[in-house]
């Protein structure tokens, strides 16, 4: 919340300074002629004009209006009318920054016969200059329209700012940026490539500054006298571009893409700075462009500022704790429950769960008949719904006496006593291996008990004797039955 509030206040402060700067840069000439859109008129000599928009809307951030002059003489449109006044540069921040940059990169004044002028404010001033006062010309002022080129610059700047990290790590961008740097400033490119051969860091900085200065002078000379240089020295310029581009490509191919994380982060920051300038250049309205630039910078600066503030806060807390001024709160020690506490919590939660189950079963939407058909003791379930206990007294006593396995052992014992415990008949093939052990045994009636049965015995050597059936409870005593001789009338069962 605090970071959001500080961010909003920062935007309002930037907008306030921008408003002051734009207010100081306005022209209030009384002799300027006010014109509107789709305006055509004839004038003589140099004059000052003012285009009135009547109000700037959000869509006008990418709008421009076109001014064109038609004359037999050398008459052209001038915008802006004059440069910023740097006699008192400390009035606000914007004027100070403009005056600092002005000696190194002077602002250009457009002098064309056809000129697209951005809507920098509600009243935009421009002028026409003619070689003599009697020069006649027609002035055409076309109404404001949506400038797609400005809008594409704005969108391209935002996308470039967002994908700057991924673009800097691609091989294609590495070759394009390397060749472009070599063509723009071959001295700086070679110095960066041969950095490891420079013995001292101070010497490298001196050479880097000298190369950057020479490159700056060459670029400025080319921008100011571009048409003349292209006409007179186009062969030399083409040869320089081809040679520098080839040398840059060779060094880029030999060194390969950049893998240093620190260098990649620096390139990302530089590309994002270029993207911010492109996006702001796509917006024609001055205050909105500065607010956009402040927003883009805040996305990069605010996380760094927050990290610094968090680090300062942690160091301050550590220092206060070391001095004893800030006592750290001790966490309560955890301990295990005693047996009595465990039993009490178990009873409490069991009662709550049973009460919740009883309420759910008493609900009118509960399928009572389906549940009763699935129960083994429906009467106990009915007693439980009428606030009865969920266990009987015998179950409670059995649980207290034998533990959790008492019920299971009791059921096994009852099933064993109900079944008749008789032995299985041993086959003659089995007794062939042990003839002396059970020679006195006679054939018995098969037993129907499911608990006393002969399990599958593992294969043992012939010398080992038979150990008898394995049963969880002692079997009933076996009583030998007298053998009855078969007569001729009886059928042979085999």
Secondary structure, 3 states (H helix, E strand, C coil): CHHHHHHHHHHHHHHHHHHHHHHHCCCCCCCCEEECCCEEEEEECCEEEEEECCCCCHHHHHEEEEEEEECCCCCEEEECCCCCCCCCHHHCHHHHHHHHHHCCCCCCCEEECEEEEECCCCEEEEEEECCCCCCEEEEEECCCEECHHHHHHHHHHHHHHHCHHHHHCCHHHHHHHHHHHHHHCHHHHHHHHCHHHCCCHHHHHHHHHHHHHHHHHHHHHHHHCHHHHHHHCHHHHHHHHHHHHHHHHHHHHHHCCCCCHHHHHHHHHHHHHHHHHHHHHCCCCHHHHHHHHHHHHHHHHHHHHHHHHHHHHHHHHHHHHHHCCCCCCCCCCCCCCCHHHHHHHHHHHHHHHHHHHHHHHCCCCCCHHHHHHHCCCHHHHHHHHCCCCCCCHHHHHHHHHHCCCHHHHHHHHHHHHHCCCCCCCCCHHHHCCCCCCCCCCCCCCCCCCCCCCCCCCCCCCCCCCCCCCCCCCCCCCCCCCCCCCCCCCCCCCC
